[in-house]
Amino acid sequence: MKKTDTIIIGAGPVGLFAVHQLGIKGLKSIVIDNLDKAGGQCIELYPDKPIYDIPAVPECTGEELTNKLLEQIKPFKTEFFLNERVEEVKQDKENWIIKTNNNNAFSAPNIIIAGGVGSFEPRKLSVKEAEKFEEDFLFYAVKDKEKFKNKNISIFGGGDSALDWALELSKFSKINLIHRRDEFRGAPHTLSEIKKLEKEGKISIKTPCQLESIEGKDRINSITIKFDDGKTEQIKTDMILSFFGLIMKLGPIAEWGLNMNKKTIEVNSKNFETNKKGIFAVGDICSYPGKLKLILSGFHEVALASVECFKRARPNEKYRFEFTTSSKTIQGRLGKK
Amino acid sequence: MTKITFKDNLGASKTIEVENGLTVMEGAIQNDIQGIDADCGGSMACATCHVYVEEKWFNKLPKAEEAEVDMIDMAYEPKKNSRLSCQLIVSEELNGLIVTTPAKQS
């Protein structure tokens, strides 16, 4: 079991800034996130979209903000545990012990939950028979291209993922590209390639229509789609790929005995502690009177929470408020001379 | 204040009064309307405040932006009259608006 001063759950902008606020106070932390990279919603939902309300940064994208934050916390050499989800939280006297789905265990006096709206999962197809074909014949991402060779593949979606995989897999399989409306949203080059392959008969485009049912017993034989005008069509299909983006699920956090308000965790606005001593919630996942779901609010919340984290992690030391501009100690921690 | 009616997919309905200038989504959240999740808080990034707008009202609404239509692609069972309620600003003209929430949001 690894020991640290603070376990941070969530590597979004607020979780990353938590590393900074703890780090300048001399506290060690580790960060756990379900995604395969840091950045949270910024990187998953709007990497290329502009943000205009970060103080002193007139404009930046989600990806730029993430990269800047990672640069800012570099001096603290924090360990990240990505692709991992916290499954269990237990109390052990003054400490908290958590276990992840990857069988890692950590112990710390503090937990900061910076979990946004929960962990990201692919949005699944709504027909009830979809689930039984999952993992063998129905996928929400492509992990192994080899599986998709010489097959009849039906791809659902109208965005970049659907278009890019339609192009890629059309090299060795027959593709049906199915979308609820006539317009696709992708790079102009991709769109013209798709049109070209449609003429050559390698990709068949079906719009405007949606999935009605999947037929097959132990494997998929065909799918039925329904067009807007009510007509249906059965299409021979071996495999289904569906790209309807991500949804956010709170997951096990709801079972940790924290006071919840809908999908958010109630905190006090003095140090953002929850009803459990030593567990803090910051950013989009916390609620208190007047809460705004802004990145800048999360930065403020974590600055205050880190003070209480210090008091709990260093009970025999006096907390002294310092400015980064003038504190030699902080500058030392930041690797400045 | 503007009256807005939310019907769920089984037909049960609830009428609430929403302050003009708020979005239909904000009105729903303030009034605990089941069936509106609004996970992203109104940044057009999640499609969990998806509603079906009755046809006569649908045509009266300002048209959806491209980004909203793209996001509706991701919604649970989108239809021709689908909108994201976070993009509908409440005003006098919408008094009596009726929307239906889908069977679920995600």
Interface residues (C-beta under 8 A of the other chain):
Chain A: Q41 L45 Y46 V117 R123 S126 G157 G158 G159 H179 R180 R181 E183 R185 Q210 D228 F244 G245 I247 M248 K249 K263 D284 K293
Chain B: D37 D39 C40 G41 S43 A45 C46 A47 T48 V69 D70 D73 M74 Y76 E77 P78 K80 S106
